[in-house]
């Protein structure tokens, strides 16, 4: 137990938490809140999609943007597809 306190104290002094540990902590807090651990995976998936979409938009890469939309299940011509392209073109 004494070693745990030392490690905890060192982590606080450094002011940082390992990202993997933080992720597990967040998943556990979601589980306690009744939202379940699957919510964390979905949030990460959406964040990765948003980052990739932003990268494609900034690069004005229409092909990459189309592939990205298809990779997450957005069908050509669907309302989601049209809304995504409105956002792409307005950027």
C-alpha positions in Angstrom: 0.0 0.0 0.0 2.9 2.3 0.8 4.3 1.9 -2.7 0.9 2.8 -4.2 0.8 6.0 -2.3 4.3 6.9 -3.5 3.4 6.2 -7.1 0.2 8.2 -6.8 2.1 11.1 -5.3 4.7 11.0 -8.1 1.9 11.0 -10.7 0.3 14.0 -9.1 3.7 15.8 -8.9 4.2 15.2 -12.6 0.7 16.5 -13.3 -0.1 13.9 -15.9 -1.9 10.6 -16.1 -1.1 7.9 -18.6 -3.6 8.3 -21.5 -4.5 4.6 -21.3 -5.1 4.8 -17.6 -7.3 7.9 -18.1 -9.3 6.0 -20.8 -9.9 3.1 -18.4 -10.9 5.5 -15.7 -13.4 7.3 -18.0 -14.9 3.9 -19.1 -15.3 2.9 -15.5 -17.0 6.2 -14.6 -19.4 5.7 -17.5 -20.2 2.2 -16.3 -21.0 3.5 -12.8 -23.1 6.2 -14.4 -25.1 3.5 -16.1 -24.0 4.4 -19.7 -21.8 1.3 -20.0 -18.2 0.9 -21.3 -19.4 0.7 -25.0 -20.1 4.4 -24.9 -16.4 5.2 -24.6 -15.6 3.2 -27.7 -18.3 5.0 -29.6 -17.0 8.3 -28.4 -13.5 7.5 -29.5 -14.8 6.2 -32.9 -16.6 9.5 -33.5 -13.6 11.6 -32.4 -11.4 9.7 -34.9 -13.9 10.2 -37.6 -14.2 13.9 -36.9 -10.4 14.3 -36.9 -10.1 12.5 -40.3 -13.0 14.5 -41.7 -11.4 17.8 -40.6 -8.1 16.7 -42.2 -9.9 15.9 -45.5 -11.8 19.2 -45.4 -8.6 21.2 -44.7 -6.8 19.4 -47.6 -9.9 19.9 -49.8 -9.6 16.2 -50.7 -13.0 15.2 -52.0 -12.0 11.6 -52.7 -10.7 11.1 -49.1 -13.8 12.7 -47.8 -16.1 10.4 -49.8 -14.1 7.3 -48.7 -14.3 8.4 -45.1 -18.1 8.9 -45.3 -18.5 5.4 -46.8 -16.2 3.8 -44.2 -18.5 4.9 -41.5 -21.6 3.7 -43.3 -23.0 6.9 -44.8 -24.8 6.0 -48.0 -24.4 8.0 -51.2 -27.4 10.3 -51.6 -28.7 9.9 -48.1 -29.6 13.0 -46.0 -26.4 12.4 -43.9 -24.3 12.3 -47.1 -25.9 15.6 -48.3 -25.3 17.3 -45.0 -21.7 16.2 -44.8 -21.1 17.6 -48.3 -22.7 20.9 -47.4 -20.3 21.1 -44.5 -17.4 20.1 -46.7 -18.2 22.8 -49.3 -18.9 25.5 -46.8 -15.4 25.1 -45.2 
